[in-house]
């Protein structure tokens, strides 16, 4: 299998062949700082016969340490599987996939995607309005309704793999002392005590969360991955797509991307549950709510790992860490989710 895996590998001949029209010339450059940490995301500007003026190309990360992480969590294959298996079958908008290739032997990949540059991208630090939260939740519910019990989808694995479990426990233990020191304003004696117990409960939480109906989850629903338009939302970055509980996406989004004001404005689990079940899916609401609380507590792992490893010399990185960690802890307290450590 031979396809480009870096910007330097791209040629007009290859682009013309896979896109189906003649590309006369192009320029390509990585997107802005912080975009595509575990992969190389580039914008291609083209002069061609009938094609768009720009498109997005995604390649493997050029950094060995990042590549190790991406390969360990099968991120490139996950995104390839989403665009080739799932995206054409669900109503939730994703960038149109113009071409995709993946090499099973060395896990290289390339994606050519629609450029959503004309849409407004969300910002996890700034948050969103309640109306925008409704748009996102409606979109997530449509994805989950249309992938309910996805046993037939063989290329996507469950979230609760052994690697995921060990990564969460190990990463949390590394990040926990860092966030305690860097963000003391988010902790009191009780949250310090209870938060330190989370790693020893990760296995049990993941067992409980996955004991019930599963769906295809985006896996990384935060505002930085959401694009808004008059017609609705589009989600990008499917490197964490997985089989997971329906509440996986909604809990991550609500507990770490919504401001306190918006999060407290409505019962977002109830909003999601109504959207999910309105077309005939039979599902126990009490079970769903319990899984929602379990997911909220489990995703403290994400907040601690991200906030404990982001470059604090980067101003946006520090603000993002502060935002998602504070949002997560306040959400857990509001849901009494720390009580799950005793159940």
N, C-alpha and C positions, 0 to 999 in steps of 0.2 A: 504494500500500500504506500503510495507516495502522494503527499499533499503538503502544502505549506504549514509550518508550525511556528514561524516567526514573520515579522513584517518583511524582513529581508528576503524571505522565500517567495513572496507574492510576485506574480508576473501578470502582464496583460493577457497572455495566452491562457493561463490557468483560469483567471477570472472570466474570460470570454467563454471558455469551454463549459464551466459549471453554471454560469448565469444564463447562458443561451442567447447572448447578444454580444456584439463586439465592443470590447473596452479598449479605447484608443490610448488612454493614459490615465494615471491615478497618482495620488499622494496618500500616504497613510501616516498617522501619528497616534500615540497612546492618548486616551482621554485624561482628564485632570487627575491631580493628586488624590490618592485614596480610592480611586476607582479600579476595581479588578485586582484586589490584593492577592488572591489565589489564582488569578489568570490574567492574561494580558488582553485588555479591551482597547481596541483601536477604532478610529473613525477613518473610513476610506472616502476620499473625494474623487469622483470619476468624471471623465468625459467618455461617453459611450453612445451607441446607437439604440436609444429607447429605454435605457435603464435609469434608475434614480440618480440624483446628483451625489448622494452620500449613502453609505451603509455602514454597519458595524461588523467588524471581524473580531472573533475571540480566539485566542491561542493559549497554549499552556504557559504557566508562569515561567519567566526566564531565570527566576531566583531558585536555586536548589532547595533551600529550606522550605520555601512556600510550595514547591512542587512535591516535596515529601508529604506535606500535610494534605494537599489536594489528592494525591494518589492514595494515601491511607484511607481517606473518606470517600474515595471513588467519585469525586466531584465532577470530573469531566465526563465520565460515562453517564452519570445521573442526568446532566444537562442535555447530553446527546439523546438519551432515551426519552426525556420529556419532549423535546422538539420533534422527534421522529415518531413516537408512539402516542403521546397524550395530547399535545397541543392541538392537532387537527380535529380532535374529538370532543373538545370542551368549549363552552361559550366564553369563559374568562379570557380576555384579550392578553396575548403575549406578543412580543415583536414577531412579525412574520419571518419564518425561517426560510432563507433563500437557498442555503446549501449547508449540509452537515456531514462530517466524516469523523470516524473514531477508529483507532487502531487497537485491537484487543491485546496485541503482543506487548506494546510499549506504553499504552495508554495516552498516546498523543491524540489531539483532536483539533478540529477547526470548525467554527460556525460562522456563517454569513447571515446577518440578521437585518431586518428593517431598522432604520434609524428613527428613533422617537424624539428627535431633537426639537420638533415643533411643539411637543407636549410639556406641561409643567411638572417638574419632578418634585416629590415631597422632601421634607427635611425633618429628620427625627428629633433634632434639637428644637426646632420651631414648633413641632406638633402639627395638628390639623384641626379643622372645625368638626362639629358633630355631624354636619351634613356630609362632609368628606369621609368621616368614619363610617357612615351608613353606606356610602358607595363601596368602600373597601369590603365591608362585611357582606354586602350583597354579592360582590364578586367572589369572595371566598366560598360563600355558601353554594354558589353555582358550580364552582370547581368540585366541591365535595359531594354535592348531589349527583353529579355526573360521573363520579369515580367511586361511588359507594361500594364497599366490599370488593376491592380490585384484585381478587385472586388471579384473574386471567392475565394481569399485567406482570410479566415475569422479569422484565429488565430493571424494575425498581424494587429496592429492598426495604425492609422495615427500618424505622428509625432506631430501634433498640438493639443494635448490633453490639457485639462484644467490644469492638473498637470504640463505638460511641460511648458505651458505659465507662470504659477505662479512661477515655479522653476527658469525659466530664469530671470524673472523680479526681484524676491527676491534675487537670487544669484548674479545678476549683481550689485544690490544696495549695497550688502555686499562687493563685490570684488573691486568695482570701486575706493573707496578711498585708498585701499591697493595698487593697481597697480600704482596709481598716485604717491604715496610716494615711492614705491619700485623701479619703473622704470621710473623716470622723463625724461630720455633721449628720450623716445618714444613719448613724447607729446609736443605740442606747445599750445598757447592760444586757437587756433581754435579747435584743436582736443579735448582739455579739455572741451570746451563749447559744442561741438557737441556730444562727447561721453557721456556726462552726460544725454543727451536727449534720448538715445537709449531705456531704459526700457519702457518709455511711448509709444513707437512705436512698441513694440514687437507684440502685438495683431494684429495690422494692417499689419505688415510685414508677419506674419504667415498666415493671411487670403489671402494676395496676392500671396504668394509663393505656397499655396495649391489650388489656383484657376486655374486649368489646369490639364493636364494628370499627373498621378502618377505612380510610380514604387515601387518595393521593393528596399529599400536603405539599405546598410550596416550600415550606421548611425555613424560610427566612423573611417572613412578612414584617418588614419595618419600613418606615416611611421613605427611607432613602432608596428603596426598591419599588416605589409606587410612582406611576406617571398619571397625571390627571388631564382629562379633556372634557369637552362638553358632552361627549357621548358616554363617558364613564371612565373607568380606570384601566390601566395596563400594568401588569407585574413583570419585572425583569429579574434576572439572576436566578436561575433554577439549579444551581450547583448543589443545593441542599434538598432537592425534591426527594420525597420518601413516602412509604406507606406508614401512616400514623393515625392516631385518634383524630376525629373531626375537630376536637377542641385544640389541637396542637397549634394551628395557625392563628386562630382567633385569640387564644390566651397570650401567645407571644406578642401579637400586635397590640392588644388592649393594655397589657401590663407594662410594656416598655416603650410604646410609641405615643400613647395618649397623655396629654397633660392631665393634671389632677382635675381641673375644671371640666374638661370634656369627659374624662373617665367617670366622673361622678354624676354626669348629667343624665345618664340613662343606664338601665340594666342591659349591658351590651351582650351578655350571654343570652338573655331572653330574646333580644333582637336577632341574634345569630340563629338561635334555635328555631324561631318562627320562619326565618328565611330558608333554613336547611330542610325543614319538614313540610313546607307548604305544598309540595307536589307529591305527597303520598308516602314519603319515607317514614317507617314506623321505628321510633326510637324513644327510649325512656328519658324524660327530661331530668329526673333526679339523678340518673346515672350520668347524663351529659354534664350536669353541673358539678358533680363530684370529680369527674375527669378534668373539667375546666380548672378547678382548684388545684388538683394534682399537677396539671401542666404549669399553672402559675408558679407553684413552688419549685418545680423542676427547672423552669427557665431562669431562676435565680442563678443557676450554673452559668448560663450564657452571659448574664450581666457581670458576674464576678470574673469570669475568664476574660471577657472583652475589656472591662474596666481595669483589670489587673495586668493587662498586657499591651494596651494601646500606648503609643508614644506620647507621654505627657508633655513633651516639649512642643508638640503640635497643638496649637490652641484649639482647633476644632475637635481633635481627638480627646482632649481633656473635657471639653464641654459635652461631647457625646457620652463619654464615660459617666460623667456626673448625672446627665439626664437619664440614661437608661438604668443606672443603678438605683437612683432615687425613685424613679417611677416603679421599678420592680419591687423594691422593699415596701413602699407605701401601698401598692396593690396587694401584696401578700398579707399585710396587716388588715386591710379592708375586707379581705376574703377569709380572714382567720385561717389562712393556709398553713401557718406554722404549727397549728394544732394537729396537722396530718403527721407530724413527726412522732406523735404519741399514739397514733392509731395503728 
